[in-house]
Each structure stands twice: as C-alpha cells, then as structure tokens.
Amino acid sequence: MVLTEIGTLLVLLAIFVQDIRSRSVYWILFPLLLVLFIVSDLVRHEPIVGLWLPISLNLGFLALQLIIITCYFSLKEKRWVNVSINLLGWGDILFLVSISFYLSFANFLFFHVVSFVLTLTSWLIWQLFADKKSERIPLAGIQSLILAVFLSGDWWLYHVDATNDAWLLNLLIK
C-alpha cells in the first residue's frame, strides 16, 4: 500500500514539474497514474464491480462538461471549436480522466471545483510577480500538486478517504 501511495505522489510531482517547466507532460505518466490508482483500489480490497458506478459518474460528468464547453465556445465563435486545441491541453483532460478512476463522485466534484479555483488564484498571483508572462495555465501541473497535498493528508494525516463520500457529506451536513 505504501509503495503505491509513494509511487502515486512521485507521478503527481513529476506531472507538476513537467507542466510548470514546459507546459507539456509526458503522456506515459497519465496511464501510469491510472494504473497506480487502480492498484491502490485493489490493495484496499475494493471489489472491481463496486468501482464502476463512481468511475462512470466521474467520466460522465467530465464528458458533459467538455461537451458544454465545446458547445459554448462553438456558439460564441460561430464555428466548431475543438477545446483540446487552444483551450485545454490533452494533458489536462488525461489528468482528469486518470483521477476519475480513484476519487468518489462527491470527492471528484469537490476536487474539481476547489482545484480550479486554487489553480486560477495561484496562477493570477504568479503572473503578478513573474518576469515572463504566459497565457497558458499549467492546469494539470497545479492540479496534480493540489491532489498530491490532498492525498498525502488523506493517507497519512486526516484519513478522510478520498474514495468514500462520507467525510464530505458529514462536513456538508454539519
């Protein structure tokens, strides 16, 4: 279990470093991350059958979001817009697909919203002080750092279980 956790954190940090440095990430890191998440589920003795519902919900939400973004920008530009060309990189999309295989649905939504807000905020602050300005946000990189911090806290400090919605639902109810 500890080996998969350390491996996952190393892959997340590699994504962060690569995206910050060059705004691109080696594609092999995303399938590796996905495999580490699946192995982590298996090590926790999660039945594979029970994982399909949250994975399907996460991927469905992600697909719906990409369709809505594509439609919005296509209508705005009055032509077909492929969001993976100028708006989102494939690394950003593959990162979100990868984490869909680990986080429960509510945790995925929570991470999705919080990481977008933190990414945008940190990028705007960075741009205020940066010598070289850039229009491209290293979304997968910053999100991977946020996920590394979240998972580290989950695994070794708070034990909230990012694969179960109970902690988040309890937090919302209180």
ChimeraX attribute file (.defattr): number of C-alpha atoms within 10 A of each C-alpha:
attribute: neighborCount
match mode: 1-to-1
recipient: residues
	/A:1	12
	/A:2	9
	/A:3	10
	/A:4	18
	/A:5	19
	/A:6	13
	/A:7	16
	/A:8	21
	/A:9	21
	/A:10	14
	/A:11	19
	/A:12	25
	/A:13	19
	/A:14	18
	/A:15	28
	/A:16	24
	/A:17	19
	/A:18	16
	/A:19	22
	/A:20	17
	/A:21	11
	/A:22	9
	/A:23	18
	/A:24	19
	/A:25	23
	/A:26	11
	/A:27	13
	/A:28	8
	/A:29	18
	/A:30	23
	/A:31	14
	/A:32	15
	/A:33	25
	/A:34	20
	/A:35	17
	/A:36	23
	/A:37	22
	/A:38	19
	/A:39	17
	/A:40	19
	/A:41	19
	/A:42	13
	/A:43	11
	/A:44	10
	/A:45	9
	/A:46	13
	/A:47	10
	/A:48	10
	/A:49	7
	/A:50	9
	/A:51	17
	/A:52	12
	/A:53	12
	/A:54	20
	/A:55	21
	/A:56	14
	/A:57	16
	/A:58	25
	/A:59	20
	/A:60	13
	/A:61	16
	/A:62	19
	/A:63	14
	/A:64	12
	/A:65	12
	/A:66	17
	/A:67	12
	/A:68	12
	/A:69	16
	/A:70	18
	/A:71	18
	/A:72	14
	/A:73	16
	/A:74	15
	/A:75	12
	/A:76	11
	/A:77	10
	/A:78	10
	/A:79	10
	/A:80	13
	/A:81	18
	/A:82	15
	/A:83	17
	/A:84	14
	/A:85	9
	/A:86	9
	/A:87	14
	/A:88	17
	/A:89	19
	/A:90	16
	/A:91	23
	/A:92	21
	/A:93	17
	/A:94	18
	/A:95	23
	/A:96	20
	/A:97	19
	/A:98	23
	/A:99	21
	/A:100	25
	/A:101	25
	/A:102	26
	/A:103	23
	/A:104	23
	/A:105	23
	/A:106	20
	/A:107	22
	/A:108	26
	/A:109	16
	/A:110	13
	/A:111	19
	/A:112	14
	/A:113	12
	/A:114	14
	/A:115	20
	/A:116	15
	/A:117	12
	/A:118	14
	/A:119	21
	/A:120	16
	/A:121	12
	/A:122	13
	/A:123	19
	/A:124	13
	/A:125	11
	/A:126	12
	/A:127	14
	/A:128	10
	/A:129	9
	/A:130	11
	/A:131	8
	/A:132	6
	/A:133	10
	/A:134	10
	/A:135	7
	/A:136	12
	/A:137	18
	/A:138	28
	/A:139	23
	/A:140	29
	/A:141	27
	/A:142	25
	/A:143	24
	/A:144	26
	/A:145	20
	/A:146	21
	/A:147	18
	/A:148	20
	/A:149	13
	/A:150	16
	/A:151	20
	/A:152	16
	/A:153	14
	/A:154	15
	/A:155	14
	/A:156	10
	/A:157	10
	/A:158	11
	/A:159	12
	/A:160	17
	/A:161	17
	/A:162	21
	/A:163	19
	/A:164	16
	/A:165	16
	/A:166	15
	/A:167	15
	/A:168	15
	/A:169	12
	/A:170	9
	/A:171	8
	/A:172	8
	/A:173	6
	/A:174	5
